[in-house]
Amino acid sequence: MPKFNKPKLNPPKVNKSKVNKSKLDDRPDHSKSLPSQSELPPVQLDETIVAGRRPKPLDDFQRLLAEVTELRSGFDPEMLAHIDKNLPFNTKQFETKISKILGGKNIDSTLKNSVKYLEYIKQNIQLPCHVTGIEEFEWEEEYTMGYGSKKEYARLKKTQPSYTDRFTINRLEDFVIQEEGIFVEVQRVGDRQKFMLPLFELESVDVISRNNQLLDDYAVWFLNY
């Protein structure tokens, strides 16, 4: 930790032109005393006080809205309410929502409940729905963790779906698998290749769309219940 020296008071200056040089010696002049604290020049202090809670820093999107007034016209702030990353997860509220979706108190991710959830998503998803991977797909893990060859990884990504790709959901499949849940047929935006992927591995590209919350709720439910 850096050290700080204590402030030193400057001794009073003596006007040498009015003093007899013959009387100057090493002894202190008792006829003149040091100025008292009341005589010292006042020190200006910064008395600015910040009252209340500091404003929460804006994220990039909110800052853009603040700077470009045209974007704020007709914009509904509630559209971003569900993407506030700093809000705590309300477990009770979430489970109440899932109970309404499944129509019962049992909200475990069983095969029967997955079928119910499939019907709910079919009725509420807005197509076309553009998605990407939440994290690495299983086949990619050995490459993203540094074990596999980067050259081989780049080659395989041409024929395999990658979590970095963007897809369009074409349709939801009419079957459910216990370990994987709901499946969807997707088409890669770049080369239009089609793949079949578990829905819980995907998230919406458009964070202010209804699909974003719909897919996020499903993934949280399937992976945690």
HUZI-V632608 format. One record per backbone hydrogen bond with DSSP energy under -0.5 kcal/mol. CO is the residue of the C=O (numbers start at 0). NH is the residue of the N-H. E is the energy in kcal/mol with one decimal. If there is no record, write none. Layout:
CO_NH_E ; CO_NH_E
This chain:
12_14_-0.5 ; 13_15_-1.3 ; 14_17_-1.6 ; 15_18_-1.1 ; 19_22_-1.6 ; 20_23_-1.2 ; 22_24_-0.5 ; 27_29_-0.9 ; 28_31_-1.1 ; 35_38_-1.1 ; 35_39_-0.8 ; 36_39_-0.6 ; 41_43_-0.5 ; 42_44_-0.5 ; 44_46_-1.0 ; 48_50_-0.8 ; 58_62_-2.5 ; 59_63_-1.8 ; 60_64_-2.0 ; 61_65_-2.0 ; 62_66_-1.8 ; 63_67_-2.3 ; 66_68_-0.8 ; 67_70_-1.2 ; 67_71_-0.6 ; 68_71_-0.9 ; 68_72_-0.6 ; 69_72_-0.6 ; 71_74_-1.8 ; 74_76_-0.7 ; 75_78_-1.8 ; 76_79_-1.7 ; 77_80_-1.1 ; 79_82_-1.4 ; 80_83_-1.0 ; 82_84_-0.9 ; 83_86_-1.2 ; 88_90_-1.0 ; 89_93_-2.2 ; 90_94_-2.7 ; 91_95_-1.9 ; 92_96_-1.8 ; 93_97_-2.3 ; 94_98_-2.2 ; 95_99_-1.6 ; 96_100_-1.8 ; 97_101_-2.6 ; 98_102_-1.4 ; 98_103_-1.6 ; 104_106_-0.8 ; 107_109_-2.4 ; 109_113_-2.1 ; 110_114_-1.6 ; 111_115_-1.5 ; 112_116_-2.5 ; 113_117_-2.1 ; 114_118_-1.7 ; 115_119_-1.9 ; 116_120_-2.6 ; 117_121_-2.3 ; 118_122_-1.5 ; 119_123_-1.1 ; 120_124_-2.7 ; 124_126_-0.6 ; 127_129_-0.5 ; 128_168_-2.7 ; 129_204_-2.9 ; 129_205_-0.6 ; 130_166_-3.1 ; 131_202_-2.4 ; 136_139_-1.7 ; 136_140_-0.8 ; 137_140_-0.9 ; 139_142_-1.3 ; 139_143_-2.4 ; 140_144_-1.8 ; 141_146_-1.5 ; 141_147_-2.6 ; 142_145_-1.0 ; 148_152_-2.3 ; 149_153_-2.3 ; 150_154_-1.6 ; 151_155_-2.5 ; 152_156_-1.8 ; 154_157_-1.1 ; 155_158_-1.4 ; 155_159_-2.0 ; 161_164_-1.5 ; 162_132_-1.3 ; 164_132_-0.5 ; 165_188_-3.0 ; 166_130_-2.5 ; 167_169_-0.6 ; 167_186_-2.0 ; 168_128_-0.6 ; 170_184_-2.7 ; 174_182_-0.7 ; 176_180_-3.6 ; 180_176_-2.0 ; 181_198_-3.0 ; 182_172_-2.3 ; 183_185_-0.6 ; 183_196_-2.3 ; 184_169_-2.9 ; 184_170_-1.2 ; 185_194_-2.4 ; 186_167_-2.0 ; 187_191_-1.9 ; 192_187_-3.3 ; 194_185_-3.0 ; 194_196_-0.5 ; 196_183_-2.4 ; 197_200_-1.3 ; 198_201_-1.9 ; 200_133_-2.4 ; 202_131_-2.1 ; 204_206_-0.9 ; 205_208_-1.3 ; 208_211_-0.7 ; 208_212_-0.8 ; 209_213_-2.0 ; 210_214_-2.7 ; 211_215_-2.0 ; 212_216_-2.6 ; 213_217_-1.7 ; 214_218_-2.4 ; 215_219_-2.4 ; 216_220_-2.4 ; 217_221_-3.0 ; 218_222_-2.2 ; 219_223_-1.3 ; 220_224_-2.0 ; 224_108_-2.1
